[in-house]
């Protein structure tokens, strides 16, 4: 049997670590946990800086309203916006129209305007960044946001780029989902309705729920029907899914 090369061993190790981190991201309970998990994988690759923004509207002049996460200090963001640099930021402007991830070096190799060059120099000087990997995150062709990894010296091969691409997508989508849940008005489900939905999520019938809770099957069904109405669900399956989405019951 041909021995496994050191490079292949490292790639296998990176992939296994990425699977663990991706699982942590998917099960994160808040956005802080999402970005902490993503950084834990990126930092050993030399990407010590992380930022993420939601989809930026065409013609927007301020970056701050779109920031989901940023390592950069607030003073830097304020200075960036005061100088109206968003429209001259070549990395963000390219990400708005690109479907594929790209590196800072790829953009620097283009014929940039003086304003674009000045913007990159400002970012590099203020944040001590000389390299970066930018991931436009899209779903069905629609831009959801942009995740940017940055560092001083980083070497990314095809496998590392693919992993960072996938993980950026997973992190941003879940962070947005968590934000949507947070922004969703809380339900007014009663404790008994929550109990019935929780058992329904485990596949229990009305009769089984009644036995567990010491109530009749008819009463269990009554509570689930009330929960469906409050959650705007047509079926009990939809009610369970919506309650989980709102973190009203455990997944």
matplotlib code that plots the C-alpha trace (Angstrom):
import matplotlib.pyplot as plt

x = [0.0, 1.3, 2.1, 0.0, 2.0, 2.4, 0.4, -2.5, -2.4, -2.6, -5.5, -7.4, -6.8, -8.0, -11.2, -12.0, -11.4, -13.6, -16.4, -16.3, -16.3, -19.1, -21.1, -20.4, -21.6, -24.8, -25.6, -24.6, -27.2, -26.2, -24.2, -21.2, -20.8, -21.1, -18.3, -16.1, -16.3, -15.5, -12.5, -11.2, -10.6, -9.4, -6.8, -4.4, -4.4, -3.0, -6.4, -6.6, -9.2, -12.9, -15.8, -19.2, -21.9, -25.4, -26.3, -25.4, -28.0, -26.9, -25.8, -25.3, -22.7, -22.3, -21.0, -22.0, -25.7, -24.8, -22.2, -23.1, -19.6, -16.3, -13.0, -12.2, -12.6, -15.6, -13.3, -12.0, -15.6, -16.6, -13.5, -14.2, -17.8, -16.8, -14.5, -17.3, -15.0, -17.7, -18.3, -14.5, -13.9, -12.9, -13.2, -16.8, -17.8, -16.5, -18.2, -21.5, -21.4, -19.3, -20.5, -17.1, -14.7, -11.5, -8.4, -7.2, -4.2, -6.5, -8.2, -4.9, -3.6, -6.3, -6.2, -7.6, -8.7, -6.7, -9.6, -9.8, -6.0, -6.3, -9.1, -7.1, -4.1, -6.2, -7.6, -4.2, -2.5, -5.2, -5.9, -2.4, -3.8, -1.9, -3.8, -7.4, -10.0, -13.5, -16.6, -19.8, -22.6, -25.5, -28.6, -30.4, -28.3, -29.4, -26.6, -27.2, -23.9, -20.2, -17.6, -14.1, -11.1, -7.9, -4.3, -0.7, 0.7, -1.5, -1.2, -4.4, -4.5, -7.6, -8.8, -8.4, -10.3, -13.1, -13.4, -13.4, -16.0, -18.3, -17.9, -18.5, -21.7, -22.8, -21.9, -23.5, -26.8, -27.0, -26.2, -29.0, -31.4, -30.5, -31.1, -34.5, -35.4, -34.4, -36.4, -39.5, -42.1, -42.3, -45.1, -47.8, -47.9, -49.1, -46.9, -49.3, -49.2, -45.5, -45.4, -47.8, -45.8, -42.6, -44.0, -45.5, -42.0, -40.9, -43.6, -46.1, -49.8, -52.6, -53.4, -49.7, -49.3, -52.4, -51.0, -47.7, -49.2, -52.2, -54.8, -57.2, -56.3, -59.0, -57.4, -54.0, -55.4, -57.1, -53.7, -52.0, -54.7, -54.4, -50.6, -51.1, -53.4, -51.0, -48.0, -49.9, -49.4, -51.7, -50.5, -48.9, -45.7, -45.6, -46.4, -43.5, -41.1, -42.1, -41.8, -38.3, -37.4, -38.4, -36.6, -39.8, -39.2, -36.0, -34.9]
y = [0.0, 3.4, 5.5, 8.6, 11.8, 14.5, 16.9, 14.5, 13.9, 17.6, 18.0, 15.2, 16.8, 20.2, 18.6, 16.8, 20.0, 21.8, 19.3, 19.8, 23.6, 23.6, 21.5, 24.0, 26.8, 25.1, 24.5, 27.9, 29.5, 33.1, 35.1, 35.5, 31.7, 31.6, 34.0, 32.6, 29.1, 30.4, 32.4, 29.3, 27.7, 30.7, 31.9, 29.0, 29.7, 33.2, 34.8, 36.6, 39.2, 38.5, 40.6, 39.9, 42.2, 41.7, 42.4, 46.1, 48.2, 49.8, 53.3, 52.9, 55.3, 53.9, 50.5, 50.5, 49.6, 46.4, 45.0, 41.6, 41.1, 42.9, 42.6, 46.2, 48.8, 51.1, 54.1, 52.5, 51.9, 55.5, 56.9, 54.6, 56.0, 59.6, 59.3, 57.8, 54.9, 52.3, 53.2, 53.1, 49.8, 47.5, 44.3, 45.0, 46.4, 43.3, 41.0, 42.7, 41.4, 38.3, 34.7, 33.3, 34.0, 35.9, 37.2, 40.7, 40.1, 39.4, 42.8, 44.6, 43.3, 45.2, 48.8, 50.5, 54.1, 56.4, 56.4, 52.6, 52.3, 54.9, 52.8, 49.6, 51.4, 52.9, 49.5, 47.9, 50.5, 50.9, 47.1, 45.8, 43.7, 42.7, 39.6, 38.6, 36.1, 37.4, 35.3, 36.6, 34.4, 33.8, 31.7, 31.1, 33.9, 36.4, 38.0, 37.4, 39.0, 39.1, 37.4, 38.7, 36.9, 39.0, 38.6, 39.5, 36.4, 33.5, 30.7, 29.2, 26.2, 25.0, 22.8, 25.6, 28.0, 25.6, 24.9, 28.7, 29.3, 26.6, 27.7, 31.3, 30.4, 28.2, 30.9, 33.9, 32.0, 30.8, 34.2, 35.7, 33.0, 33.7, 37.4, 36.7, 34.6, 37.4, 39.9, 37.7, 38.8, 36.3, 33.8, 33.8, 30.1, 28.8, 26.4, 23.5, 24.4, 24.3, 21.0, 19.5, 20.8, 19.5, 16.0, 16.3, 17.2, 13.7, 12.0, 11.5, 11.2, 13.1, 10.0, 9.5, 13.1, 12.9, 9.9, 11.6, 14.9, 13.3, 14.9, 13.6, 13.2, 15.7, 18.3, 17.6, 18.1, 21.4, 22.8, 21.9, 23.5, 26.7, 26.6, 26.2, 29.2, 31.4, 30.4, 30.8, 27.2, 25.0, 21.7, 20.4, 19.7, 23.3, 24.4, 22.3, 23.7, 27.3, 26.8, 25.4, 28.3, 30.7, 28.6, 28.3, 24.5, 22.5, 21.1]
z = [0.0, -1.0, 2.1, 2.6, 2.0, 4.6, 2.4, 2.1, 5.8, 6.5, 4.0, 5.7, 9.1, 7.8, 6.4, 9.6, 11.6, 9.1, 9.6, 13.4, 13.0, 10.5, 12.9, 15.7, 13.4, 12.5, 16.2, 17.4, 19.6, 18.8, 16.3, 18.6, 18.7, 14.9, 14.2, 17.0, 15.5, 12.0, 13.4, 15.2, 11.8, 9.8, 12.3, 12.0, 8.2, 8.9, 8.5, 11.8, 10.7, 10.0, 8.9, 7.5, 6.1, 4.8, 1.2, 0.5, -1.3, -4.6, -4.0, -0.2, 1.2, 4.8, 5.7, 9.4, 8.9, 7.0, 9.4, 10.9, 12.4, 12.4, 14.2, 13.2, 16.0, 15.9, 15.4, 12.1, 10.8, 11.7, 9.9, 6.9, 6.6, 7.3, 4.2, 2.1, 1.2, 0.6, -3.0, -3.7, -1.9, -4.8, -2.8, -1.7, -5.1, -6.8, -4.4, -5.1, -8.7, -8.3, -7.8, -6.9, -4.0, -4.8, -3.1, -2.4, -4.7, -7.6, -7.2, -6.6, -9.9, -11.8, -12.9, -9.9, -9.6, -7.3, -4.9, -4.9, -4.3, -1.5, 0.1, 0.1, 1.5, 4.3, 5.3, 5.1, 7.2, 9.8, 10.3, 9.4, 6.5, 3.4, 2.3, 2.1, 0.8, 0.1, -0.2, -1.7, -0.2, -2.6, -2.5, -5.9, -7.4, -4.8, -2.7, 1.0, 2.2, 2.1, 4.4, 4.3, 5.8, 6.2, 7.4, 6.9, 5.3, 4.3, 1.8, 0.6, -1.6, -3.5, -0.6, 1.9, -0.3, -0.9, 2.8, 3.7, 1.0, 2.3, 5.9, 5.1, 3.5, 6.5, 9.0, 7.2, 6.5, 10.1, 11.5, 9.4, 10.6, 14.2, 13.6, 12.0, 15.0, 17.3, 15.3, 15.2, 17.8, 20.6, 20.6, 23.2, 23.5, 26.8, 28.8, 28.0, 24.3, 24.3, 26.1, 23.5, 20.6, 22.2, 22.4, 18.9, 17.6, 18.9, 16.9, 19.6, 18.8, 20.6, 22.6, 23.6, 24.5, 26.6, 28.5, 29.1, 30.3, 32.1, 29.9, 27.3, 23.7, 22.8, 25.1, 23.7, 20.2, 21.4, 22.6, 19.4, 17.3, 19.4, 18.8, 15.1, 15.0, 17.0, 14.8, 11.6, 10.7, 8.6, 9.9, 13.2, 11.3, 10.2, 13.8, 15.2, 12.6, 13.3, 17.0, 16.6, 14.3, 17.0, 19.6, 21.5, 21.7, 21.5, 18.2]

ax = plt.figure().add_subplot(projection="3d")
ax.plot(x, y, z, "-o")
ax.set_aspect("equal")
plt.show()
